[in-house]
Amino acid sequence: MDRIKRISNELMNEYSERFGTDFLTNKQSLNEISIVRSKGLKNKIAGYITKILQRQAKFEERKQMIIENEKKSQERKQSRTKKAEVESEEVASIEIVDGVEDPHTDEGVRHVTEQPSSESETVESEEKSVADEIIDESKSE
């Protein structure tokens, strides 16, 4: 078996562009490149070359799938952070009203009111969101 691997590797190093993932074309290319008198040896060499190239093709496909899945997950994370930013801008402020007590707690009644956010608050929230994205990216790496 070492002889087949050695010959196959030598042929792949010199004539890699002539071989593909199809056994019959590899067998024909092998006939054009070299003279192998034994039919069995020729088939084993062509089969081994085919097997190597098929493994490489499969590896490349898996690699591409992993890269695409990683891109999709990053896009999902970005869309989630954008949704969180929009929701955080719409959060109502909470104030404690003096003089009115809640029967269930010792604190005053909490009163919810909507207040328009000023420009300085949005700038601060944008800076925080950019910092959060940088932290998320460093954690994912």
Sine and cosine of phi, psi and omega as CSV:
sin_phi,cos_phi,sin_psi,cos_psi,sin_omega,cos_omega
0.00,0.00,-0.50,0.87,0.02,-1.00
-0.89,0.45,-0.58,0.81,0.00,-1.00
-0.90,0.44,-0.66,0.75,0.00,-1.00
-0.91,0.42,-0.70,0.71,0.00,-1.00
-0.90,0.44,-0.69,0.73,-0.03,-1.00
-0.89,0.45,-0.74,0.68,-0.01,-1.00
-0.90,0.44,-0.68,0.73,0.00,-1.00
-0.88,0.47,-0.71,0.71,0.01,-1.00
-0.90,0.43,-0.63,0.77,0.04,-1.00
-0.89,0.45,-0.69,0.73,0.02,-1.00
-0.91,0.41,-0.63,0.77,0.01,-1.00
-0.91,0.41,-0.61,0.79,0.01,-1.00
-0.91,0.41,-0.62,0.78,-0.06,-1.00
-1.00,0.06,-0.63,0.77,-0.13,-0.99
-0.81,-0.58,0.68,0.73,-0.08,-1.00
-0.88,0.47,-0.51,0.86,-0.03,-1.00
-0.95,0.30,-0.30,0.95,-0.04,-1.00
-1.00,0.05,-0.25,0.97,-0.06,-1.00
-0.97,-0.22,0.44,-0.90,0.02,-1.00
-0.63,-0.78,-0.32,-0.95,-0.05,-1.00
-1.00,-0.05,0.10,0.99,0.02,-1.00
-0.98,-0.22,0.81,-0.59,-0.06,-1.00
-0.88,0.48,-0.71,0.71,-0.07,-1.00
-0.91,0.42,-0.66,0.75,0.03,-1.00
-0.93,0.37,-0.58,0.81,0.06,-1.00
-0.91,0.42,-0.61,0.79,0.02,-1.00
-0.91,0.42,-0.67,0.74,0.03,-1.00
-0.92,0.40,-0.66,0.75,0.03,-1.00
-0.89,0.46,-0.63,0.78,0.03,-1.00
-0.89,0.45,-0.63,0.78,0.06,-1.00
-0.89,0.45,-0.61,0.79,-0.01,-1.00
-0.95,0.30,-0.57,0.82,-0.09,-1.00
-0.99,0.16,-0.71,0.70,-0.13,-0.99
-0.70,-0.72,0.13,-0.99,0.05,-1.00
-0.93,-0.38,0.94,-0.35,0.06,-1.00
-0.87,-0.49,0.91,-0.41,-0.10,-1.00
-0.98,0.20,-0.51,0.86,-0.02,-1.00
-0.99,0.13,0.84,-0.55,0.00,-1.00
-0.90,0.43,-0.65,0.76,0.01,-1.00
-0.90,0.44,-0.69,0.72,0.02,-1.00
-0.90,0.43,-0.66,0.75,0.02,-1.00
-0.87,0.49,-0.70,0.71,0.01,-1.00
-0.91,0.42,-0.64,0.77,0.00,-1.00
-0.91,0.40,-0.67,0.74,0.01,-1.00
-0.91,0.41,-0.73,0.68,0.01,-1.00
-0.89,0.45,-0.62,0.78,0.03,-1.00
-0.91,0.41,-0.65,0.76,0.01,-1.00
-0.92,0.40,-0.67,0.75,0.04,-1.00
-0.89,0.46,-0.69,0.72,0.02,-1.00
-0.88,0.48,-0.69,0.72,-0.01,-1.00
-0.88,0.48,-0.69,0.72,0.01,-1.00
-0.88,0.47,-0.73,0.69,-0.05,-1.00
-0.93,0.36,-0.56,0.83,0.06,-1.00
-0.92,0.39,-0.64,0.77,0.05,-1.00
-0.89,0.46,-0.67,0.74,0.01,-1.00
-0.90,0.44,-0.66,0.76,0.02,-1.00
-0.90,0.43,-0.67,0.75,0.01,-1.00
-0.90,0.43,-0.66,0.75,0.03,-1.00
-0.88,0.48,-0.69,0.72,0.01,-1.00
-0.90,0.44,-0.64,0.77,0.03,-1.00
-0.89,0.46,-0.72,0.70,0.01,-1.00
-0.89,0.45,-0.65,0.76,0.02,-1.00
-0.87,0.49,-0.71,0.71,0.03,-1.00
-0.89,0.46,-0.68,0.74,0.01,-1.00
-0.88,0.48,-0.66,0.75,0.02,-1.00
-0.90,0.44,-0.67,0.74,0.01,-1.00
-0.90,0.44,-0.71,0.71,0.01,-1.00
-0.90,0.44,-0.67,0.74,0.02,-1.00
-0.90,0.43,-0.61,0.80,0.03,-1.00
-0.91,0.41,-0.66,0.75,0.04,-1.00
-0.89,0.45,-0.68,0.73,0.01,-1.00
-0.89,0.46,-0.66,0.75,0.00,-1.00
-0.92,0.40,-0.60,0.80,0.05,-1.00
-0.92,0.39,-0.63,0.78,0.05,-1.00
-0.90,0.45,-0.65,0.76,0.03,-1.00
-0.89,0.46,-0.67,0.74,0.02,-1.00
-0.89,0.46,-0.66,0.75,0.00,-1.00
-0.91,0.42,-0.65,0.76,0.01,-1.00
-0.92,0.39,-0.58,0.82,0.05,-1.00
-0.91,0.41,-0.66,0.75,0.00,-1.00
-0.93,0.38,-0.58,0.82,0.05,-1.00
-0.91,0.41,-0.67,0.75,0.04,-1.00
-0.89,0.45,-0.65,0.76,0.01,-1.00
-0.90,0.43,-0.61,0.79,0.04,-1.00
-0.90,0.43,-0.68,0.73,0.01,-1.00
-0.90,0.44,-0.67,0.74,0.01,-1.00
-0.92,0.39,-0.61,0.80,-0.02,-1.00
-0.93,0.36,-0.49,0.87,0.05,-1.00
-0.95,0.32,-0.44,0.90,-0.05,-1.00
-1.00,-0.05,0.09,1.00,-0.05,-1.00
-0.94,0.35,0.67,-0.74,0.01,-1.00
-1.00,0.09,0.50,-0.86,0.04,-1.00
-1.00,0.05,0.47,-0.88,-0.06,-1.00
-0.91,-0.42,0.77,-0.63,0.02,-1.00
-0.83,-0.56,0.53,-0.85,0.08,-1.00
-0.99,-0.16,0.81,-0.58,-0.02,-1.00
-1.00,0.01,0.79,-0.62,0.00,-1.00
-0.97,0.24,0.56,-0.83,0.11,-0.99
1.00,-0.01,-0.36,0.93,-0.01,-1.00
-0.94,-0.33,0.83,-0.56,-0.06,-1.00
-0.96,-0.28,0.56,-0.83,0.06,-1.00
-1.00,0.08,0.77,-0.64,-0.04,-1.00
-0.91,0.41,-0.34,0.94,-0.05,-1.00
-1.00,-0.05,-0.31,0.95,0.00,-1.00
-0.70,-0.71,0.20,-0.98,0.04,-1.00
-0.99,0.11,-0.12,0.99,-0.04,-1.00
-1.00,0.10,0.19,-0.98,0.11,-0.99
-0.96,0.27,0.26,-0.97,0.03,-1.00
-0.93,0.38,0.69,-0.72,0.03,-1.00
-1.00,0.01,0.73,-0.69,-0.05,-1.00
-0.88,-0.47,0.79,-0.61,-0.06,-1.00
-0.99,-0.16,0.81,-0.58,0.06,-1.00
-0.71,-0.70,0.53,-0.85,0.06,-1.00
-1.00,0.02,0.75,-0.66,0.07,-1.00
-0.82,-0.57,0.73,-0.69,0.06,-1.00
-0.92,0.40,0.68,-0.74,-0.02,-1.00
-0.99,0.15,0.60,-0.80,0.02,-1.00
-1.00,0.08,0.15,-0.99,-0.05,-1.00
-0.91,0.41,-0.59,0.81,-0.02,-1.00
-0.90,0.43,-0.58,0.81,0.03,-1.00
-0.93,0.37,-0.64,0.77,0.00,-1.00
-0.93,0.36,-0.58,0.81,0.03,-1.00
-0.90,0.43,-0.68,0.73,0.02,-1.00
-0.90,0.44,-0.66,0.75,-0.01,-1.00
-0.92,0.39,-0.59,0.81,0.05,-1.00
-0.91,0.41,-0.65,0.76,0.03,-1.00
-0.90,0.44,-0.65,0.76,0.02,-1.00
-0.91,0.41,-0.65,0.76,-0.02,-1.00
-0.92,0.39,-0.60,0.80,0.06,-1.00
-0.90,0.43,-0.67,0.74,0.03,-1.00
-0.90,0.44,-0.65,0.76,0.04,-1.00
-0.88,0.47,-0.65,0.76,0.02,-1.00
-0.89,0.45,-0.65,0.76,0.01,-1.00
-0.90,0.44,-0.66,0.75,0.02,-1.00
-0.91,0.42,-0.68,0.73,0.01,-1.00
-0.88,0.48,-0.67,0.74,0.01,-1.00
-0.90,0.43,-0.65,0.76,0.00,-1.00
-0.93,0.36,-0.53,0.85,0.05,-1.00
-0.94,0.34,-0.62,0.78,-0.02,-1.00
-0.94,0.34,-0.43,0.90,0.02,-1.00
-0.99,0.15,0.00,0.00,0.00,0.00
